[in-house]
Each structure stands twice: as structure tokens, then as C-alpha cells.
Amino acid sequence: MSNSRITLGWSGKAGGTLTTFRSAATGLDYAAGSCGGGIGSWGRYDVHQPAISTVDFVGQERKLWQRDLPEGTVKVKEVGPVFATVEVEAKRGNTKFSQHYVVFTGQAGFAVRSDVESDKPAPEAVALDFRIRRNDLWKLFPNFVGTPEGFAATAQAPAGKRRVTFRPTPRS
């Protein structure tokens, strides 16, 4: 789905998650294959195996991400002169992930509502896991990390939030 500013694409083979988020101005794709939900447990504490590092703690996770599901449905529900809507759904067992997207004409962004439903509650749930590629952006809002593009490959991941009164802008 495209407007004059962005192109969005979803994959039914990736649980219906957003797999394309391309800027018409730069031609860069900011999607990182994730715009869905997740349930499970993140970093369980085990008194018999105490974590001695963050990697050990995170390694004890048990979770289900929508992007890892082999099948999802993507349906264009409304198309009009001002906006279009897309509904996405993926299921595994008794758990259902769903998103409702609204894409506006001429806007560089979009609106998304995300839900996770399960009759068997999980210890933790993430209703919307939205990761984007940095490409040529200097900083990502709200966590202005200001680190080089390859920060994911470094041993020390950036952390922390800073409260600010301004929004970042792409480098021109």
C-alpha cells in the first residue's frame, strides 16, 4: 500500500507483520520485519542458575513472537480518498495477534492499534513490537541513542531514555 510519502507492505508468511516501510523521499526501507505482538516470559529468574550477565538472563527467555508464525492474514478493509485501512491477524493455538492500520493520504506516518488475546494468560505480553532500521536517521525517538548504524553488532548495546522537548529529524 502506498501514498505519496510511504510504501507499506505486510507478509502473511511472517505472521502478517509489516515487512516494508519505505520512504518515497529517500527510497530507504525502514522495516525490520517486526510490527506485531509477543507473549511469553522475558528473562526468567532461576535461583539454581543465577544469571551472571545480561546474556545469561536473556537466554532464559521463552516467548512467541507474531513475526515467527508461519501464517497470517492481511486484509485491505477500506480504501478512500483520505485514508485506507488494513487488518492483520495471526493465530497459534489459543493466542491471537491482530493489528489495525490506518494509512492517510500524503502523510509520512500511519496509525496502528495492536491486540494480543489469549485464554491462557502469559507471564508477559508485548502488544506492539515495532522495530525499525536506522538507515540514515541520526537518532530514533524516544530513545535518542546517537550511535553509529552498526550498533547492533557491538558488545555493549545502548540503553536508557532521555526526556526531550523536541523531535528528531532525518539527516539531509
N, C-alpha and C positions, 0 to 999 in steps of 0.2 A: 504494500500500500504506500502510495507516495502523495505528497503535496509539493508545493513549490520550494520547501525548505529541507524536508527529510524524506527518507525512504525507510519503511519498517518492513521486516519480514519475520515470519514465525515458522517453526518446523514441527510438524506432527510427529516426526521421528525422534524429537528431543523433548517429549512431553508437552509439546505446544509452546515451548519457551521462545522468547524473542531472540532471533539469531542474526538479524540485520538491523542496524540503526545507523544509516548512512546520511551524512550531511551533504546537501546539494552544494553548499558553498565551498567545502574543502574536498569533497569526494572521499573522505575518510570514513571507515566503518567503526563505530564506537561500541558495537555489541560484543560482549564477551561470552555469548552463549548462555546467558543466565538472566531470566526475568520471571521467576516463578517462586514456588514455596518450598519449604522443607520441614520435616519433623524428625524427632529422634532425641538423642542426648548428645550434648556437646561437652566433651571433657569430663568424663565421669571420674569421681574420686574413689580410689580403691586403697583402703588402709594397708592391705597386704602388698601392694605395688605402688608406693608413693612416687609421684612424678618428680623427677629431679630437673626437668627442663620443660619449656613450653611444648616442645615437640613430643615429649613423652605424654604430657597431659592431653594434647590434641589428638594423639594417636589412639586414645581410648574412646574416641567418638563412635557412636552408632547412629547413623542418620540416613534418611531417604530424601533425596532431592528430586524435585519435579523434572529437572533437566536430564536426569539419569533414566527416566522412564522411557521405554521403547515406543510408546504410542500415546498420542494426544490428539484432540480435535481442535481445529481452528475454523471459526465461522465468522464471516463478514455478516453482521446483522443489519446495519443501516448504512446507506450511502446517500449523502445530500450535498447541497452547495456549501454548507457551513462546517459540517463535521461528518465523520464516519465512525462506526463502532465495530469492534472485533471482540468476540468472546472465545476464550480458550479454556479447555478443560482436559484434565488428565486424572486417571484413577489407578490406584493399586490397592487391591483388597477393599477394605472399608474406608480408605482415605481418598478424598477428592480434593484436588487443587484446581482453582479456577481464577482467571483474570478477566477483567472487562476493560478494554482500552477505548479511549476516545481520542481520535486524531482530528485536529482542527485545521481548516484551510489556512495556509500561509503562516502557520506557527512552527517554530523550531523545536517545540516540545510536544508532549502528549500527556494525557491523564491516564492513570491506571489504578484500578481497585483490585485487590487480591484477597482471596479467601482460602483457608485450609479447613476442611471439615473431616472429622473422624469420629466414629462411635467408640473408638478405643483411644483415650487421650494419651498423648506422648508427653514425656517429661518437659520437652521444649518444642516450640514451633516458631518458624520464621514465615510470616505471611508473604513477604516480598523480599527476595534475594536478588537485587539488581546490581550487577557488576558491569562496569564499562571499561573499555580500553582507553588509556590516556591519549594515545596518538600525539598530537601536537599541543594538547592542553597543558598549560603550566601547572595548574592545580585543580583538584577536584573538590567540589563543595559537598558537604560541610567540613570535610577533613583535609584542610589545605596542607598537604604533605610537602609539596615543593621539591620532590626528589626526581632524579632522572628517570627516563622511560623504563629502564631495566630494573626498577627497584624490586620486582617480584623475585628476581634471581639472587638478590643479596641475602646474606645470612641474617641480617637484622632488619626485620620488617618495620616500617614506620607505624607509629601508634599515637593516639591522643587526638582530642578535638580542641579546636580553638574557636572561641566565640568572636564573631566579627560583625561589623555593620555594613559590609559591602559584599558583592558577589564577584566571583572570578570572571574574567573574560578570556576568550581564546587569544592566543598569540597571533598577531597579524603578520 
